Amino acid sequence: MPTDIPDNAPLAPQRLPDDIERESFRLIDAEVPEPRPFAGQKWEVVRRMIHATADFELLALARFHPRAVEAGLAALAAGAVLVTDTEMARMGIPQRRLAPLGCRAVCLIGDPRAAETARREGTTRTAAAVDLAVDLARGPGIVADMPNAPLVFVIGNAPTALLRLLDHMRAGRVRPALVLGMPVGFVNAAQSKARLTDFGDAPGGAPYITIQGRKGGSTSAAAAVNALLELALRDRGFS
């Protein structure tokens, strides 16, 4: 396992953001020599998650459905709607990566309809926002001018959102192209992700990317999305 740099280590030269990112990836590559637990496109996803969190335990905790990267790239290339559980996750997915592919990122947690459902049913707003997203997907579309867009769910905070999404998926009410399920915490975070992998690995299950155990978070979820977006942009000749 890589070790932390001492606090008294010499400062690295000041660089521009793109240079800092490239140097960070170089350092991660150097600290995780081959053979790595992940290769190719999966490594690019995990490396960006490590870059965002400085957490090398992700090498042992990240989990991919066999078709996760393939399904995610196909959805992004087709102009997906990315549904996040929190505004923090949505804000971590920049428009400069979404727009060239015709993708949108939306979060419905602040929608008054979700707030009303949560109040009426005594549930969380993140779970109610998933209900609203599924209802809209089955009707006019989550984004009005993209009614037939593939759906990618990005859940980095709330186990209740992931559990509710799994309820809808089991009932056949929604079939996302990919679920990035990375809720973090102590109450049902690990259990919700275990249920995601169980469902995804069963016949007819949906592709997923997740982090085993309690770790996760909006930062990790957004980082995984950004890695997939970068791969999709590269495939389309944008980067």
PLY file of the C-alpha trace (Angstrom):
ply
format ascii 1.0
element vertex 239
property float x
property float y
property float z
element edge 238
property int vertex1
property int vertex2
end_header
0.00 0.00 0.00
1.44 3.43 -0.93
2.57 5.58 1.98
1.83 9.23 2.67
4.37 11.87 1.74
6.00 13.37 4.87
4.75 16.82 5.86
8.28 18.20 5.51
8.81 16.92 1.96
9.94 19.56 -0.55
7.15 21.42 -2.34
6.43 20.38 -5.90
6.72 23.11 -8.54
3.56 25.18 -8.99
1.69 24.20 -12.15
-1.49 24.85 -14.08
-4.51 22.63 -13.32
-4.08 20.29 -16.30
-0.40 19.85 -15.46
-1.25 19.11 -11.82
-3.77 16.47 -12.90
-1.30 14.77 -15.24
1.38 14.78 -12.54
-1.11 13.35 -10.03
-1.96 10.51 -12.39
1.74 9.87 -12.99
2.35 9.64 -9.25
-0.59 7.28 -8.75
0.66 5.08 -11.59
4.11 5.02 -10.01
2.76 4.16 -6.56
0.62 1.34 -7.93
2.98 -0.58 -10.22
1.79 -3.26 -12.59
0.30 -5.78 -12.32
-2.55 -3.72 -10.88
-5.89 -4.98 -9.58
-7.51 -3.20 -12.52
-6.34 -2.69 -16.08
-7.26 -0.64 -19.11
-10.41 1.45 -18.86
-11.26 0.12 -15.40
-7.90 1.36 -14.15
-8.64 4.81 -15.56
-11.87 4.88 -13.57
-10.29 3.69 -10.32
-7.27 5.95 -10.78
-9.49 9.02 -11.08
-11.38 7.93 -7.95
-8.07 7.63 -6.11
-7.04 11.02 -7.48
-10.23 12.58 -6.09
-9.98 10.95 -2.65
-6.30 10.08 -2.10
-7.64 6.73 -0.90
-5.63 3.76 -2.15
-7.95 1.34 -0.33
-10.19 1.73 -3.38
-7.83 -0.72 -5.07
-9.38 -3.42 -2.89
-12.90 -2.01 -2.57
-13.96 -0.95 -6.09
-16.29 -3.37 -7.86
-17.32 -3.44 -11.53
-20.07 -5.37 -13.24
-18.45 -7.11 -16.24
-20.31 -4.83 -18.66
-20.15 -1.65 -16.58
-17.64 0.33 -18.60
-19.01 -0.83 -21.95
-22.58 -0.01 -20.96
-21.61 3.34 -19.46
-19.68 4.45 -22.52
-22.52 3.41 -24.84
-25.03 5.39 -22.76
-22.84 8.50 -22.67
-22.19 8.31 -26.41
-25.96 8.17 -26.94
-26.56 11.34 -24.90
-27.50 10.02 -21.45
-29.37 11.72 -18.65
-27.35 11.35 -15.45
-29.52 11.39 -12.33
-27.61 12.22 -9.14
-28.83 11.84 -5.58
-27.30 15.12 -4.41
-26.41 18.50 -5.81
-22.83 17.89 -4.68
-22.53 14.94 -7.06
-24.19 16.89 -9.88
-21.87 19.85 -9.42
-18.89 17.49 -9.62
-19.76 16.58 -13.22
-18.75 19.59 -15.34
-20.70 20.82 -18.31
-17.52 20.90 -20.40
-17.51 17.10 -20.34
-21.28 16.63 -20.70
-22.11 19.05 -23.49
-19.95 17.61 -26.30
-21.69 14.26 -25.83
-25.18 15.72 -25.55
-25.53 14.49 -21.96
-27.26 16.20 -19.04
-26.84 15.83 -15.29
-29.90 16.47 -13.11
-30.71 16.27 -9.41
-34.32 16.24 -8.25
-33.75 16.46 -4.50
-34.75 20.13 -4.53
-37.89 19.57 -6.59
-41.02 20.53 -4.58
-42.70 17.32 -5.71
-39.97 15.25 -4.06
-40.22 17.30 -0.88
-43.98 16.81 -0.76
-43.70 13.05 -1.32
-41.07 12.76 1.41
-43.27 14.67 3.85
-46.41 12.73 2.97
-44.81 9.28 3.05
-42.35 9.86 5.87
-39.30 9.02 3.80
-36.11 10.81 2.80
-36.02 13.40 0.05
-33.35 11.39 -1.76
-35.65 8.36 -1.90
-38.57 10.54 -2.97
-36.40 12.10 -5.67
-35.71 8.61 -7.05
-39.47 7.96 -7.12
-39.96 11.20 -9.03
-37.15 10.37 -11.48
-38.67 6.97 -12.20
-42.15 8.43 -12.66
-40.82 11.04 -15.07
-38.74 8.47 -16.95
-41.87 6.37 -17.45
-43.78 9.43 -18.66
-42.59 12.63 -20.32
-38.92 12.09 -19.52
-36.71 13.43 -16.75
-35.46 16.07 -19.17
-38.35 17.23 -21.33
-36.44 17.41 -24.59
-34.64 14.07 -23.99
-37.53 11.64 -23.36
-35.76 8.58 -24.75
-32.26 9.22 -23.42
-30.45 6.38 -21.62
-30.41 6.77 -17.85
-27.36 6.62 -15.62
-27.99 6.86 -11.88
-25.18 8.38 -9.81
-25.70 7.77 -6.10
-22.83 8.89 -3.91
-24.45 9.84 -0.65
-27.76 8.27 0.30
-28.32 4.55 0.90
-32.05 5.27 0.91
-31.81 6.46 -2.69
-29.97 3.33 -3.81
-32.36 1.02 -1.97
-35.36 2.77 -3.50
-33.83 2.57 -6.96
-33.29 -1.16 -6.47
-36.98 -1.53 -5.51
-37.98 0.11 -8.79
-35.50 -1.97 -10.78
-36.73 -5.24 -9.27
-40.30 -4.24 -10.11
-39.29 -3.54 -13.72
-40.28 0.13 -13.52
-36.88 1.40 -14.64
-33.79 -0.11 -16.24
-30.78 2.19 -16.06
-27.94 1.71 -18.50
-25.56 1.95 -15.52
-25.80 2.51 -11.77
-22.88 4.14 -10.00
-23.84 3.17 -6.46
-21.42 4.59 -3.90
-23.38 5.76 -0.84
-21.19 6.43 2.15
-21.75 6.00 5.87
-22.73 3.70 8.69
-26.45 3.04 8.25
-27.24 0.74 5.31
-24.42 2.03 3.11
-22.58 -1.30 2.90
-25.84 -3.27 2.77
-27.33 -1.20 -0.05
-24.21 -1.70 -2.17
-24.16 -5.43 -1.47
-27.76 -5.59 -2.71
-26.76 -3.65 -5.81
-24.07 -6.17 -6.71
-26.37 -9.10 -5.93
-29.03 -7.67 -8.23
-26.56 -6.70 -10.92
-24.85 -10.08 -10.95
-28.11 -12.02 -11.21
-29.51 -12.93 -14.66
-30.95 -9.82 -16.25
-29.33 -7.50 -13.71
-28.14 -3.99 -14.45
-24.47 -2.96 -14.84
-22.96 -1.19 -11.84
-19.83 0.39 -10.44
-19.62 0.45 -6.66
-17.34 0.58 -3.61
-17.62 -2.27 -1.17
-18.27 -1.45 2.49
-18.84 1.88 4.21
-16.65 4.02 1.98
-17.96 6.00 -0.97
-19.31 9.51 -1.32
-20.30 12.07 -3.91
-16.65 12.79 -4.68
-15.97 9.18 -5.63
-19.18 8.86 -7.63
-18.52 12.06 -9.57
-14.92 11.00 -10.18
-16.06 7.70 -11.69
-18.49 9.54 -13.95
-15.79 11.96 -15.03
-13.48 9.10 -15.91
-16.18 7.54 -18.09
-16.91 10.90 -19.70
-13.23 11.37 -20.51
-13.13 7.91 -22.09
-16.26 8.65 -24.13
-14.87 12.00 -25.26
-11.64 10.33 -26.30
-13.60 7.75 -28.30
-15.39 10.59 -30.09
-12.16 12.46 -30.79
-12.80 15.34 -28.38
-9.72 14.80 -26.23
0 1
1 2
2 3
3 4
4 5
5 6
6 7
7 8
8 9
9 10
10 11
11 12
12 13
13 14
14 15
15 16
16 17
17 18
18 19
19 20
20 21
21 22
22 23
23 24
24 25
25 26
26 27
27 28
28 29
29 30
30 31
31 32
32 33
33 34
34 35
35 36
36 37
37 38
38 39
39 40
40 41
41 42
42 43
43 44
44 45
45 46
46 47
47 48
48 49
49 50
50 51
51 52
52 53
53 54
54 55
55 56
56 57
57 58
58 59
59 60
60 61
61 62
62 63
63 64
64 65
65 66
66 67
67 68
68 69
69 70
70 71
71 72
72 73
73 74
74 75
75 76
76 77
77 78
78 79
79 80
80 81
81 82
82 83
83 84
84 85
85 86
86 87
87 88
88 89
89 90
90 91
91 92
92 93
93 94
94 95
95 96
96 97
97 98
98 99
99 100
100 101
101 102
102 103
103 104
104 105
105 106
106 107
107 108
108 109
109 110
110 111
111 112
112 113
113 114
114 115
115 116
116 117
117 118
118 119
119 120
120 121
121 122
122 123
123 124
124 125
125 126
126 127
127 128
128 129
129 130
130 131
131 132
132 133
133 134
134 135
135 136
136 137
137 138
138 139
139 140
140 141
141 142
142 143
143 144
144 145
145 146
146 147
147 148
148 149
149 150
150 151
151 152
152 153
153 154
154 155
155 156
156 157
157 158
158 159
159 160
160 161
161 162
162 163
163 164
164 165
165 166
166 167
167 168
168 169
169 170
170 171
171 172
172 173
173 174
174 175
175 176
176 177
177 178
178 179
179 180
180 181
181 182
182 183
183 184
184 185
185 186
186 187
187 188
188 189
189 190
190 191
191 192
192 193
193 194
194 195
195 196
196 197
197 198
198 199
199 200
200 201
201 202
202 203
203 204
204 205
205 206
206 207
207 208
208 209
209 210
210 211
211 212
212 213
213 214
214 215
215 216
216 217
217 218
218 219
219 220
220 221
221 222
222 223
223 224
224 225
225 226
226 227
227 228
228 229
229 230
230 231
231 232
232 233
233 234
234 235
235 236
236 237
237 238
